[in-house]
Amino acid sequence: MPDRQRVLTAETHHRRHRLLTRRAVRESLVSLSQLRATTPHGTSGVAAGAVVDVVVRWDGAEPYPLVTGVVLQVDAKELFASAGELSRLEAKDVSLAVSVESLQDFVRRPGELRLVDEVLHRQVVDVDGAKVLRAGELWLATVLGRMRLVAVEPERPWRWWRRRTTTRSSVRLVDWAGVQPLGDPGSELRLRLPHEGLRQLRPGELADLLESLDRAARDELASSLAPTAVADALEEMEPEPIKSLLRDAPRHRAAELVAAMEPDEAADALRDLERGEADAIIACLPADLARQLTEILGYPETMAGGFMTTIIARACLTDTVGDVRRRLSDQKERSCDIDGVVVVDHDGCLLADVSLFDLFVASPETVVGDLVGEVPPVAVSPEALLDEVVDRLTDARRPSVVVVDDKNHPIGRVMADDVVDALSEGGLRMRLPWLFR
C-alpha cells in the first residue's frame, strides 16, 4: 500500500474511533451553558452560589481534556469545587459532596484551563475540516465515569435564534480530538507541539487557515510548524498576509521561511516588503541564496529576470544519464522548479535543454550528448519582457524557457506557472491555450 494511502487509512480509522461517533457519548452530552445555568446545591440542599466556569486539565497528552472541577461564585468569592468534591455534575443537577464552607478559593494549577475565560469564543482550528472557527459552545460528556471536554460547536451570528428553535441532535459539533485550540502568550493553550492533523494538511489548506486566523493565532501556528511546511503555505497565500507574517516574525524566523520558499516566490515576497525590511531578512540568509535573491530583485517583476527561478539542473555532454539522475535526486525538494536539464559546454554556455521525459526513457549508460538534438534550446535574456516570454512559450510549446546572461550562461528558468502568476487567467487562456488542453 502506498505511504499516502496508509496515512489516509490510518487517519480515517482514527476519526471513526473518536468519541462523538459513540452513541452513549452523544446521549450524555451536556453543554457549558447548561452547567452555568444550573444552580449548584450543597450537602444540606441549600443553593451554593452559581457555576461561573468549568476547569479542565490540558497538557496535550490526552485528546479529551479531563474536567478537574468547577468554579463557583459564592457571594464575592470564587471557590473551587474539585471533581472529588462533586457528587453530581449534570445538566440539571450540580451537587456538592462537601459543605460550601469547606471549599477553598480558586487558585489556578499548572496545566489547567478555565473553559469560559480561556476557550469559549476563541479561535480554534478544525483540523479535519481544515478551517478556522470560533468556539460558540463547548460540550462535555461522561466517559468511563469521568467527565471530559469532547466537542466544540462553531459560533454563528444567529446563535441566539438557533438556541430557541433547534435541538441538540441538530447541532453541528466538531470532535475535540480534531481541534487545535490557540491561546494568548503565557496561556496553557499555547501551541507547543503541532497537532498531528496539522502536519497532514495540504499547503493550500494550511494557507487558508493562516489567512483566516487573527494575527496572534496566525503567528502562533506559523511559529510551531516546520519552516518548509509554512513556506509551502506562503506560496499559496495572497501578498498581504505573506507580508504581515514576515513582518511580524523574528528576523531569523522570517529568513528561515524565505530560505524554504522557491527562489522566485521568495523574491516576490521580499519585493512586497519595504526595502529596509527585505534587506534585513536577506542579511540573515546563506550567502549563495542571498546572492540569488538579490539578483532576481535587481530586475523589475515585468522582466524574465524578475520572475524566474534560479533553481537549475545542469549537465555536460559527457555525463551519463545515470549521473544526471543521481544529481537530480539531490534536488527532489526543488522538483517543482525542474522540468528539464540544461546542457552546457566546458565554458558553461548553454547548448541544449533536455526534458525529464527524455532522461526517464533513456538507459542509465546513455551519454547526455546523444540526447541533444538539432533544435536549439528556448532561451530568453533576463531583460525580456513578459510578452516576449509568452511568445517564446507559445511558439515553442514548451512548459518553460531558460534565462541566459549576455555570455549565454544559464542563470535561471521561467516556468509556465510563473507566467500564470503574471497574467490574468482569461488573458492566459487566449495567449497560451495549449497549456490548458
Secondary structure, 3 states (H helix, E strand, C coil): CCHHHHHHHHHHHHHHCCHHHCHHHHHCCEEHHHHHCCCCECCCCCECCEEEEEEEECCCCCCCCEEEEEEEEECCEEEEEEHHHEEEEECCEEEECCCHHHCEECCCCCCEEEHHHHCCCCEEEECCCCEEEEEEEEEEEEECCEEEEEEEEECCCCHHHHHHHCCHHHCCCEEHHHEEECCCCCCCCCCCCCCHHHHCCCHHHHHHHHHHCCHHHHHHHHHHCCHHHHHHHHCCCCHHHHHHHHHHCCHHHHHHHHHHCCHHHHHHHHHCCCHHHHHHHHCCCCHHHHHHHHHHHCCCCCEHHHHCECCCCEEECCCEHHHHHHHHHCCHHHHHHCCEEEEECCCCCEEEEEEHHHHHHCCCCCEHHHHCCCCCCCEECCCCEHHHHHHHHHHHCCCEEEEECCCCCEEEEEEHHHHHHHCCHHHHHHHCHHHHC
